[in-house]
Amino acid sequence: PATVKLYQQEHNGKSPPLYDRDRCVRANQADFCPEFLANDPQWAEWLRWRSDKIEVFLKQVFQAVKAEKNQVILGLSPLDLPYAYQRALVDWHKWEQDGLIEELIPQIYFQGQRFDERIDPNTKSELKKARDRIPTAIGILSGLSSTPRTIEELQRQVQVVRDRGYAGMSFFFYETLWNKRPNTESMDARKMGWQTLFALRAERPTLK
């Protein structure tokens, strides 16, 4: 209600567009279809207005932190674009260009070819532009509690990240990196796989 009231105050009493689930269903979209709604001018303006409000707050946080401890690095680990913006109002590409993000680790929680495509700087221009300016790594999903990823798939993804020239990677997991698929690999093999991946000490990238 507070957000709607503020929107009305800044739009001569006009209310923001209502989420139309039936419209999504009629368009053969999912129950919540931000990609579809983003093409609607009214919904697009509603997205932009809210996202800009978050950026104003982010700028206040950035300035307050830097004023207190200028050496602190402000990083962000957002969802992939355009999903991050359409579903969570996080326009991290714009925020990075505005100088409000100093380290970036987007969450690319896919497997196989889809993962490779999502981190390809030749097709993901916002990632290419970000890593030209700030240390940019890739967030990798090591597995859910019920479906852990095999060490072979994780090794492959790490190698793809390295081959593409990113600053590093981060792993997200519900329980532990030691979780493994039943009857697929031994604990010793999984531990050895991690040790092989990170046999050498890595230096933290410096800000440009």
DAMOQUI-V444827 format. One record per pair of residues at least 6 apart in sequence whose C-alpha atoms are under 6 Angstrom apart, sorted by the first residue. I is the first residue (numbers start at 1). J is the second residue. D is the distance in whole Angstrom. If there is no record, write none. Layout:
BEGIN
i->(I | I)
j->(J | J)
d->(D | D)
END
This chain:
BEGIN
i->(8 | 8 | 34 | 38 | 51 | 74 | 74 | 75 | 75 | 75 | 75 | 76 | 77 | 77 | 77 | 78 | 78 | 79 | 79 | 80 | 80 | 84 | 85 | 93 | 102 | 103 | 103 | 104 | 105 | 105 | 105 | 105 | 106 | 106 | 107 | 108 | 108 | 109 | 109 | 121 | 135 | 136 | 137 | 137 | 137 | 137 | 138 | 139 | 139 | 139 | 140 | 141 | 141 | 142 | 142 | 142 | 142 | 143 | 143 | 144 | 145 | 148 | 148 | 151)
j->(14 | 15 | 86 | 44 | 89 | 101 | 102 | 101 | 102 | 103 | 104 | 104 | 104 | 105 | 106 | 106 | 107 | 106 | 107 | 106 | 107 | 90 | 91 | 126 | 134 | 134 | 135 | 136 | 136 | 137 | 138 | 139 | 138 | 139 | 139 | 139 | 140 | 140 | 141 | 128 | 167 | 167 | 166 | 167 | 168 | 169 | 169 | 169 | 170 | 171 | 171 | 171 | 172 | 149 | 171 | 172 | 173 | 149 | 173 | 174 | 174 | 180 | 181 | 190)
d->(5 | 5 | 5 | 5 | 5 | 6 | 5 | 6 | 5 | 4 | 6 | 5 | 6 | 5 | 5 | 5 | 6 | 6 | 5 | 6 | 6 | 5 | 5 | 6 | 6 | 6 | 5 | 5 | 6 | 5 | 5 | 6 | 6 | 6 | 4 | 6 | 6 | 6 | 5 | 5 | 6 | 6 | 5 | 5 | 5 | 5 | 5 | 6 | 5 | 6 | 5 | 6 | 5 | 6 | 6 | 6 | 5 | 5 | 6 | 6 | 6 | 5 | 6 | 6)
END
